[in-house]
Amino acid sequence: MSLALATLLYEWRRYMAAVVALAFSGLLILAQVGIFVGIGKGFTAQIDRARADIMVLGPGAKALFGGPSGLPRRMIPLVYSHPEVTQVAPLDGSGGRFQNILTPEQQAKEEARAKRAGKGRGKGKGKGKSGSARKSEFVNVTVIDAIPGYVTVPTDYTQSMIEALRRPYAIAVDETALRRLGVKKGDKALYNGKTVYVAVVTKGYPNIIQPTLVMSRDTLRMLGEADTGQRVGPLMVEIQDPSRAEIVVAQLNKKADGKFRAWTRQELADANSGAMLDDQIIGIILGFSAFLGLLIGVIITWQTLRGAIMANIKEFASLRALGVSMGDLRNIVMELSFWVGIVGVVAAGLLTWLVSLIAVAGGVPMYFPPTLIIIVAVFLVVIAMVSGFLSLGILKNSQPADLLR
């Protein structure tokens, strides 16, 4: 075991402040990125988990929500003409006002609450005002074709869920949105003034920005909001052999001649995450967080390492008396800084994991791109190394003559 690693193991209390500073610097960045990317994943969860192997968007689209993602309806036969394509379905959706419908018991409670509130404020005041049981939210709507094994159906939808959504005016709501919308399974509600009912409660589709309803394409058509024009949304494509998705994408793009662009599902998911992080406001927030993490990490880690080296200055002086060169002592300090950075990375990962568990329990989606995790890990190690470099000057005090005092 190297001297630097042995020092860190046996005198870990001296370096705990540096490890904690690095851990919270990493948490500051990872938590914010996880939330922002998780919000984007909440909007695209229905697509990410569908059976589609390929997504076809408009030629100018840079992501699902970046640029003109729709395309002319006549492109559907062109995509279908590829011999390996088995299913093609346009992505459709809508949005509108969602209001829950109170049961007679809830209505009686609301009237009693309003009556008590009216008496508390005086006669004739507060009558007819609704309480907390009545909800009104703007919702996003996504569509599936309620056919088992169809390209638009998420892989985690069971047969019973698909059958339930096949019924007219049936909708699915994620469990994290039930309280916000004021409904439960089996309840009726109003969507854009028309009655729907909650037939399915899903898990794993949280969206903290805007609740999402899932319904069949037929239900959306009966509600009068289906896209029946000359243009359709992005196309979801299933092929015979998913392992050949990249090859088929290249062939479709060649056949398209600029009329559309085909993406593998993973390629589009990465583009969606990148588009979320490229947003100007989000970029400013993350940049400020990175700067703050750098500033806090370097200052605290530098001062901690400086104090630890000063506390062990006699040991360094003894090494110099034994013939160890100043260069070797500097290498020991830099190696010690490196191991402090590694421990800080592990601590940051553990804290981020705990925070993500708490967030998921509260219905807040979080997602951490692997590339970003690597960048943050390198960032923390660099902070530790820079702090160690700034602490090298203290080694000048390790004079062997001081041992005779």
C-alpha positions as CSV (number, residue, x, y, z in Angstrom):
1,M,0.0,0.0,0.0
2,S,1.3,3.4,-0.9
3,L,2.1,6.0,1.8
4,A,-0.5,8.4,0.5
5,L,-3.3,5.7,0.6
6,A,-2.2,4.5,4.0
7,T,-2.3,8.1,5.3
8,L,-5.8,8.6,4.0
9,L,-7.0,5.3,5.6
10,Y,-5.5,5.8,9.0
11,E,-6.1,9.5,9.3
12,W,-9.4,9.7,7.5
13,R,-10.9,12.2,10.0
14,R,-8.4,14.9,8.8
15,Y,-9.7,14.5,5.3
16,M,-13.4,14.1,5.9
17,A,-14.2,17.7,5.3
18,A,-12.6,17.5,1.9
19,V,-14.5,14.4,1.0
20,V,-17.8,15.9,2.2
21,A,-17.2,19.1,0.1
22,L,-16.5,17.1,-3.0
23,A,-19.6,14.9,-2.4
24,F,-21.9,17.8,-2.1
25,S,-20.3,19.6,-5.0
26,G,-21.1,16.5,-7.1
27,L,-24.6,16.2,-5.7
28,L,-25.3,19.8,-6.5
29,I,-24.7,19.2,-10.2
30,L,-26.0,15.7,-10.5
31,A,-29.3,16.4,-8.7
32,Q,-30.2,19.3,-10.9
33,V,-29.2,17.5,-14.1
34,G,-31.2,14.5,-13.0
35,I,-34.3,16.5,-12.4
36,F,-34.1,18.4,-15.7
37,V,-33.5,15.3,-17.7
38,G,-36.0,13.4,-15.7
39,I,-38.7,16.0,-16.5
40,G,-37.9,15.5,-20.2
41,K,-38.1,11.7,-19.8
42,G,-41.5,12.2,-18.2
43,F,-42.8,13.7,-21.4
44,T,-41.3,11.0,-23.6
45,A,-41.8,7.9,-21.3
46,Q,-44.7,6.7,-23.4
47,I,-42.5,6.7,-26.5
48,D,-39.3,5.4,-24.8
49,R,-41.1,2.3,-23.6
50,A,-43.1,1.6,-26.8
51,R,-42.3,-1.3,-29.1
52,A,-41.1,1.0,-31.8
53,D,-37.5,0.3,-33.0
54,I,-37.3,3.4,-35.2
55,M,-38.8,6.9,-35.0
56,V,-39.4,9.0,-38.2
57,L,-39.5,12.8,-37.7
58,G,-39.5,15.8,-40.0
59,P,-36.2,16.7,-41.8
60,G,-35.6,19.7,-39.6
61,A,-36.2,18.0,-36.2
62,K,-33.3,17.9,-33.8
63,A,-35.2,16.1,-31.1
64,L,-38.8,15.1,-30.4
65,F,-39.6,18.6,-29.2
66,G,-37.0,20.5,-31.2
67,G,-38.0,21.7,-34.6
68,P,-40.8,20.5,-37.0
69,S,-41.2,16.8,-36.0
70,G,-44.4,16.3,-38.0
71,L,-44.4,15.2,-41.6
72,P,-46.9,14.7,-44.5
73,R,-49.2,11.7,-44.2
74,R,-48.1,10.4,-47.6
75,M,-44.7,9.5,-46.0
76,I,-46.4,6.5,-44.2
77,P,-46.5,4.4,-47.4
78,L,-42.9,5.3,-48.2
79,V,-41.7,4.1,-44.8
80,Y,-43.9,1.0,-45.1
81,S,-42.4,0.1,-48.5
82,H,-39.1,-1.0,-46.8
83,P,-39.2,-4.8,-46.7
84,E,-38.1,-5.1,-43.1
85,V,-40.8,-2.7,-41.7
86,T,-43.7,-4.6,-40.1
87,Q,-45.7,-1.8,-38.5
88,V,-46.0,2.0,-38.9
89,A,-48.3,4.3,-36.7
90,P,-48.3,8.1,-36.3
91,L,-47.8,9.5,-32.9
92,D,-50.9,11.5,-32.0
93,G,-51.9,13.5,-28.9
94,S,-53.6,16.6,-27.6
95,G,-54.1,18.6,-24.5
96,G,-56.8,20.4,-22.6
97,R,-58.5,21.1,-19.3
98,F,-59.2,18.3,-16.9
99,Q,-61.7,18.6,-14.1
100,N,-62.8,15.9,-11.6
101,I,-66.4,15.2,-10.9
102,L,-67.4,15.0,-7.3
103,T,-69.3,12.1,-5.9
104,P,-72.5,13.0,-3.9
105,E,-70.6,12.4,-0.7
106,Q,-67.8,14.8,-1.8
107,Q,-70.4,17.3,-3.0
108,A,-72.1,17.2,0.4
109,K,-68.8,17.7,2.2
110,E,-68.0,20.6,-0.1
111,E,-71.3,22.3,0.6
112,A,-70.9,21.8,4.3
113,R,-67.3,23.2,4.2
114,A,-68.5,26.2,2.2
115,K,-71.4,26.7,4.6
116,R,-69.0,26.7,7.6
117,A,-66.7,29.0,5.9
118,G,-69.5,31.4,5.0
119,K,-70.7,31.5,8.6
120,G,-67.1,32.2,9.7
121,R,-66.9,35.2,7.4
122,G,-70.4,36.5,7.9
123,K,-73.8,35.9,6.4
124,G,-73.9,35.8,2.6
125,K,-70.1,35.5,2.1
126,G,-68.3,32.5,0.7
127,K,-71.4,30.7,-0.7
128,G,-70.8,28.5,-3.7
129,K,-67.0,28.5,-3.4
130,S,-65.4,25.2,-4.0
131,G,-63.0,23.5,-1.6
132,S,-59.9,21.4,-2.0
133,A,-61.8,18.4,-3.4
134,R,-62.6,20.1,-6.7
135,K,-59.6,20.1,-9.1
136,S,-58.9,21.7,-12.5
137,E,-55.7,21.1,-14.3
138,F,-54.3,21.4,-17.8
139,V,-53.2,18.0,-19.0
140,N,-51.2,16.5,-21.8
141,V,-52.7,13.6,-23.8
142,T,-50.8,10.8,-25.5
143,V,-52.4,8.0,-27.6
144,I,-51.9,4.3,-28.1
145,D,-53.6,1.9,-30.4
146,A,-55.4,-0.4,-28.0
147,I,-54.2,-3.6,-29.8
148,P,-52.0,-6.1,-28.1
149,G,-48.5,-6.1,-29.5
150,Y,-49.0,-2.9,-31.5
151,V,-46.1,-0.5,-32.1
152,T,-47.5,2.3,-30.0
153,V,-48.3,0.2,-26.9
154,P,-45.6,0.4,-24.1
155,T,-44.0,-2.9,-23.3
156,D,-45.1,-2.7,-19.7
157,Y,-48.8,-2.5,-20.5
158,T,-50.6,-5.7,-19.6
159,Q,-53.4,-7.4,-21.6
160,S,-56.0,-6.2,-19.1
161,M,-54.7,-2.6,-19.3
162,I,-55.0,-2.6,-23.1
163,E,-58.5,-4.1,-23.0
164,A,-59.6,-1.5,-20.5
165,L,-58.3,1.4,-22.7
166,R,-60.2,-0.1,-25.7
167,R,-63.5,0.9,-24.2
168,P,-64.9,4.3,-25.3
169,Y,-63.8,7.3,-23.3
170,A,-61.4,5.2,-21.1
171,I,-58.2,6.9,-19.9
172,A,-55.1,5.9,-18.0
173,V,-53.5,8.1,-15.4
174,D,-50.2,7.6,-13.6
175,E,-50.4,7.0,-9.9
176,T,-48.4,10.1,-9.1
177,A,-51.0,12.3,-10.8
178,L,-54.1,10.9,-9.1
179,R,-54.0,13.2,-6.1
180,R,-53.2,16.3,-8.2
181,L,-56.2,15.5,-10.5
182,G,-58.4,14.6,-7.6
183,V,-59.4,11.2,-9.1
184,K,-59.0,7.5,-8.5
185,K,-59.5,4.4,-10.6
186,G,-63.1,4.1,-11.7
187,D,-63.9,7.8,-11.3
188,K,-65.5,9.9,-14.0
189,A,-64.1,13.3,-15.0
190,L,-64.4,16.1,-17.6
191,Y,-61.8,16.5,-20.3
192,N,-62.4,19.6,-22.4
193,G,-66.1,19.5,-21.2
194,K,-66.6,15.8,-22.2
195,T,-67.0,12.9,-19.8
196,V,-64.2,10.4,-19.5
197,Y,-63.4,7.8,-16.8
198,V,-60.2,6.5,-15.2
199,A,-60.0,2.9,-16.3
200,V,-56.2,2.3,-15.7
201,V,-53.7,3.5,-13.2
202,T,-50.1,3.2,-14.5
203,K,-46.8,3.2,-12.6
204,G,-43.5,4.7,-13.6
205,Y,-44.8,7.6,-15.8
206,P,-44.4,10.6,-13.5
207,N,-44.6,14.1,-14.9
208,I,-44.2,17.0,-12.4
209,I,-44.7,19.7,-15.0
210,Q,-48.0,18.5,-16.5
211,P,-50.1,15.5,-15.7
212,T,-50.5,13.1,-18.7
213,L,-53.5,11.2,-19.8
214,V,-53.2,8.1,-22.0
215,M,-56.2,7.0,-24.2
216,S,-56.8,5.0,-27.3
217,R,-56.7,6.5,-30.7
218,D,-60.4,5.8,-31.1
219,T,-61.3,7.6,-27.9
220,L,-59.3,10.7,-29.1
221,R,-61.3,10.5,-32.3
222,M,-64.6,10.3,-30.5
223,L,-63.5,13.4,-28.5
224,G,-63.1,15.2,-31.8
225,E,-59.3,15.9,-31.3
226,A,-57.7,13.3,-33.5
227,D,-55.3,14.5,-36.2
228,T,-57.0,13.7,-39.5
229,G,-55.3,16.3,-41.7
230,Q,-52.7,16.0,-44.3
231,R,-49.9,16.1,-41.8
232,V,-49.3,13.6,-39.0
233,G,-47.0,13.5,-36.0
234,P,-43.8,11.5,-35.8
235,L,-44.0,7.9,-37.0
236,M,-43.3,4.9,-34.8
237,V,-41.9,2.0,-36.8
238,E,-41.4,-1.6,-35.9
239,I,-39.1,-3.8,-37.9
240,Q,-38.6,-7.6,-38.1
241,D,-35.2,-7.7,-36.4
242,P,-34.5,-4.9,-33.8
243,S,-30.8,-5.6,-34.0
244,R,-30.8,-4.2,-37.5
245,A,-32.3,-0.9,-36.5
246,E,-29.2,1.2,-37.4
247,I,-29.0,-0.4,-40.8
248,V,-32.6,0.1,-41.6
249,V,-32.4,3.7,-40.3
250,A,-29.6,4.4,-42.8
251,Q,-31.5,2.8,-45.6
252,L,-34.7,4.8,-44.8
253,N,-32.8,8.0,-44.7
254,K,-31.2,7.2,-48.1
255,K,-34.7,6.5,-49.5
256,A,-36.2,9.6,-47.9
257,D,-33.9,11.9,-49.9
258,G,-34.4,14.7,-47.3
259,K,-38.1,14.3,-47.0
260,F,-37.8,12.9,-43.4
261,R,-35.2,11.7,-41.0
262,A,-35.3,8.3,-39.3
263,W,-33.8,7.7,-35.9
264,T,-33.2,4.7,-33.8
265,R,-35.1,4.9,-30.5
266,Q,-32.0,5.2,-28.5
267,E,-30.6,7.9,-30.8
268,L,-33.7,9.9,-30.4
269,A,-33.8,9.4,-26.6
270,D,-30.2,10.8,-26.4
271,A,-31.1,13.7,-28.6
272,N,-34.1,14.5,-26.3
273,S,-31.8,14.5,-23.3
274,G,-29.3,16.7,-25.0
275,A,-32.0,19.1,-26.1
276,M,-33.2,19.5,-22.6
277,L,-29.6,20.3,-21.4
278,D,-29.0,22.7,-24.3
279,D,-31.9,24.9,-23.3
280,Q,-30.6,28.4,-22.5
281,I,-32.2,28.8,-19.1
282,I,-31.2,25.2,-18.0
283,G,-27.7,25.8,-19.3
284,I,-27.3,28.9,-17.2
285,I,-28.6,27.2,-14.1
286,L,-26.3,24.2,-14.6
287,G,-23.3,26.4,-15.5
288,F,-23.8,28.4,-12.3
289,S,-24.1,25.2,-10.3
290,A,-20.9,23.9,-11.8
291,F,-19.1,27.1,-11.0
292,L,-20.4,27.1,-7.4
293,G,-19.5,23.5,-7.0
294,L,-16.0,24.2,-8.3
295,L,-15.6,27.2,-6.0
296,I,-16.8,25.5,-2.9
297,G,-15.0,22.2,-3.7
298,V,-11.6,23.9,-4.4
299,I,-11.6,26.2,-1.4
300,I,-12.7,23.6,1.2
301,T,-10.6,20.8,-0.2
302,W,-7.6,23.0,-0.5
303,Q,-7.9,24.3,3.1
304,T,-8.5,20.7,4.4
305,L,-5.5,19.3,2.6
306,R,-3.3,22.2,3.7
307,G,-4.3,21.7,7.3
308,A,-3.7,18.0,7.1
309,I,-0.3,18.4,5.6
310,M,0.6,21.0,8.2
311,A,-0.5,18.6,11.0
312,N,1.8,16.0,9.5
313,I,4.7,18.4,8.8
314,K,7.1,16.6,11.2
315,E,6.5,13.3,9.4
316,F,7.3,15.0,6.0
317,A,10.4,16.5,7.6
318,S,11.4,13.0,8.8
319,L,11.1,11.7,5.3
320,R,13.3,14.5,4.0
321,A,15.9,13.6,6.7
322,L,15.9,10.1,5.4
323,G,16.8,11.3,2.0
324,V,13.4,11.5,0.3
325,S,13.5,14.3,-2.3
326,M,11.1,17.2,-2.4
327,G,9.8,15.9,-5.7
328,D,8.8,12.6,-4.1
329,L,7.0,14.5,-1.3
330,R,5.1,16.5,-3.9
331,N,4.1,13.2,-5.6
332,I,2.8,11.9,-2.2
333,V,0.6,14.9,-1.8
334,M,-0.7,14.7,-5.3
335,E,-1.5,11.0,-4.9
336,L,-3.2,11.8,-1.6
337,S,-5.3,14.4,-3.4
338,F,-6.2,11.9,-6.1
339,W,-7.4,9.3,-3.5
340,V,-9.4,12.0,-1.7
341,G,-11.1,12.8,-5.1
342,I,-11.9,9.1,-5.7
343,V,-13.5,8.8,-2.2
344,G,-15.4,12.0,-2.9
345,V,-16.7,10.6,-6.2
346,V,-18.0,7.5,-4.3
347,A,-19.6,9.6,-1.6
348,A,-21.2,11.8,-4.3
349,G,-22.6,8.8,-6.0
350,L,-24.0,7.4,-2.7
351,L,-25.7,10.8,-1.8
352,T,-27.1,11.1,-5.3
353,W,-28.6,7.6,-5.2
354,L,-30.2,8.4,-1.8
355,V,-31.7,11.6,-3.2
356,S,-33.0,9.9,-6.3
357,L,-34.8,7.3,-4.1
358,I,-36.4,10.1,-2.1
359,A,-37.4,11.9,-5.3
360,V,-38.9,8.8,-6.9
361,A,-40.9,8.2,-3.7
362,G,-42.3,11.7,-4.0
363,G,-43.2,11.3,-7.7
364,V,-40.3,13.4,-9.0
365,P,-38.6,11.7,-12.0
366,M,-34.8,11.7,-12.1
367,Y,-32.5,10.4,-14.9
368,F,-28.7,10.5,-15.0
369,P,-27.0,10.2,-18.4
370,P,-24.0,7.9,-18.1
371,T,-21.8,10.4,-20.0
372,L,-22.7,13.1,-17.6
373,I,-21.9,10.9,-14.6
374,I,-18.4,10.3,-16.0
375,I,-17.9,14.0,-16.6
376,V,-18.9,14.9,-13.1
377,A,-16.6,12.2,-11.6
378,V,-13.7,13.5,-13.6
379,F,-14.6,17.1,-12.5
380,L,-14.5,16.1,-8.8
381,V,-11.1,14.4,-9.2
382,V,-9.8,17.5,-11.0
383,I,-11.0,19.7,-8.1
384,A,-9.1,17.4,-5.6
385,M,-6.0,17.5,-7.7
386,V,-6.1,21.3,-8.1
387,S,-6.5,21.6,-4.4
388,G,-3.5,19.3,-3.8
389,F,-1.4,21.4,-6.2
390,L,-2.3,24.6,-4.3
391,S,-1.3,22.9,-1.0
392,L,2.2,21.9,-2.2
393,G,3.7,25.2,-0.9
394,I,3.3,24.1,2.7
395,L,5.9,21.4,2.1
396,K,8.6,24.1,2.2
397,N,8.1,24.1,6.0
398,S,9.2,20.4,6.3
399,Q,12.8,21.2,7.2
400,P,14.8,18.4,8.8
401,A,16.4,20.9,11.2
402,D,13.0,21.5,12.8
403,L,13.1,18.0,14.2
404,L,15.9,19.1,16.6
405,R,13.9,21.8,18.2
